[in-house]
Amino acid sequence: MPMSTSYQKRLSKILPQIVDTFGTPFHIYDEKGIKETCRKLTTAFENIEGFKEFFAVKALPNPSIMKIMQEMGFGFDCSSTPEIHLSRQIGSFKEDIMFTSNNTSSPQFEMATKNDGCILNLDDISLISKLIDIPDLICFRYNPGLRRNGNKIIGSPVESKYGVSHDQILDAYTQAKTLGVKRFGIHTMLASNELDYKYMVETTRMLLDIVELVCEELDITFEFINIGGGLGIPYTPDTKPFDLDSMTKEIVQLFKIFKNRNAWVPRLYMESGRYITGPHGALVTSVINHKNTYRKYVGVDASMSALMRPGMYDAYHHIHIHGKKESAAMKKVDVVGALCENIDKFAVQRKLPDTIEGDILVIHDTGAHGHAMGFNYNGHLRPKELLLRKDSSVELIRRAETMDDYFSTLTFEPKTLRF
Ligand SMILES: *Cc1c(COP(=O)(O)O)cnc(C)c1O
C-alpha cells in the first residue's frame, strides 16, 4: 500500500486546518513514519556489526529531515558540494559523509577534502592522480559491466557512466596502495526503485567476491562494502512492498560465509534514499479548474516543478481526494499542472472521484526525489515543505520560492568582453 494508512489517517484529521494555515501547494513529510523506517532498517541489520546507513541527500535535501537521520545515527551520501555543505551545516563531518561524485571537478575535490574531509568514493581510476592530498581511506565505485543487469531508471551497467570497470578494479586499488592509502572500501549502485530483494543480495555477493579477489592479490583488507541505495517502494496499491527481512537474512548469511573463509569481515554500508523517506511524504494541491475536451482534465495548483517523476519517468503516484471515497462510478481524468509541456500531468487517464474547485488532492509517496528534483522551467516556482511532527504539530521547513528568488540571478555586476 502506498503511503502508510497510519500517515493518511493522521494527516486527514488535520489537513483542512493545515491547508487553511499554509495554503496549497505543499509537500508534507511524516516524522513518525520516517523514524519508524529508520529504526526498521537498523533493526533488520542488527546482526551485522558496524552496519551504517548513509542517507542519500539528493532524495530529500532538507536540514530538518537530515537532522532526524542524524539523530538515528545515519551518515550522509553526497554527490555534490552543496550536499556536503548541507551535511556539514547540520554538524556531520569526516566519515559520516560519503562523497559519491562522478565526473568530479577539482573544486569539488577541494571542498570535499577541506574541514577534515569525508570518505572519498572515487568514480574512476583517473581521479586518483587528481587527489589533492592522499587520504588515509579510499573507496572506489565498481561497475560490473555485462556481469549484471541494471533496471529501467539507472539502465544497464555496461551503458552507465558510473564506476570503475571490472578490468580496472585491481589496478585502481594497486595504485591507491602504492600512493600510501591504508584503508579501503568498495561501493556500487546498480539499481533504482528495485523491488526484488534478491537483486541487493546478488550485489552484496558480487562486492564480497571482488573484495576477496583484491585482498588476495594485494594483501590488504577492506573496512566496508557499500551496496548503494535503490531499494524500491510500492507506488501502486497492488505492488508488494520490498522484503527487507528476507534481504537482510540472506545478506547476514553471506557475511557469515565470508567470515568463515577469511577470518575477518568488512562492515556493511548502505545509502538508501527513497526507501527511507519516499512513502512518508505527500504533495497536497487544490483543484482550481475542470476542462472537458477530448479528455476530462482536473487542473490543480501544483505543477511538475513540484514533482517531476510522472513526467520524467512516466511514474505512477497514487492520488486520493481528501474526504472523498473511491467508488465504481469514478471517471477517468488527467490531473494536470499549468506548465506549457504536455508531460505536466500528475496522473493520466486515472479513475478518481468527482471533484469540485477547492477540493484537496493528496499525491502519495513524494518524500524522495520529489521536491528535490523540482525545477524552474517556464517560470514555475517550487512549493513549500512542511513537517508533521510526532506531537502532531506542523512546521514549515522550507518556504515556497518567490519571484524574487526566480529573478535573483538577474542581479549582477555588469561584465562585457569587447573586441
Ligand atoms: C540516487 C543515489 C542513491 C539513492 O537512491 P535511492 O533510489 O533513493 O535509494 C544512492 N547512492 C547514489 C550514488 C545515488 O546516486
PDBQT file of the ligand as one rigid body, heavy atoms in Angstrom, charges set to zero:
ROOT
HETATM    1  C1  LIG A 501      20.464   8.394  -6.009  1.00  0.00    +0.000 C 
HETATM    2  C2  LIG A 501      21.501   7.648  -5.319  1.00  0.00    +0.000 A 
HETATM    3  C3  LIG A 501      21.207   6.939  -4.142  1.00  0.00    +0.000 A 
HETATM    4  C4  LIG A 501      19.828   6.824  -3.566  1.00  0.00    +0.000 C 
HETATM    5  O1  LIG A 501      18.978   6.111  -4.391  1.00  0.00    +0.000 OA
HETATM    6  P1  LIG A 501      17.541   5.642  -3.846  1.00  0.00    +0.000 P 
HETATM    7  O2  LIG A 501      16.935   5.015  -5.064  1.00  0.00    +0.000 OA
HETATM    8  O3  LIG A 501      16.833   6.886  -3.443  1.00  0.00    +0.000 OA
HETATM    9  O4  LIG A 501      17.752   4.707  -2.730  1.00  0.00    +0.000 OA
HETATM   10  C5  LIG A 501      22.251   6.311  -3.502  1.00  0.00    +0.000 A 
HETATM   11  N1  LIG A 501      23.512   6.367  -3.977  1.00  0.00    +0.000 NA
HETATM   12  C6  LIG A 501      23.832   7.025  -5.107  1.00  0.00    +0.000 A 
HETATM   13  C7  LIG A 501      25.238   7.055  -5.554  1.00  0.00    +0.000 C 
HETATM   14  C8  LIG A 501      22.851   7.681  -5.816  1.00  0.00    +0.000 A 
HETATM   15  O5  LIG A 501      23.175   8.332  -6.947  1.00  0.00    +0.000 OA
ENDROOT
TORSDOF 0
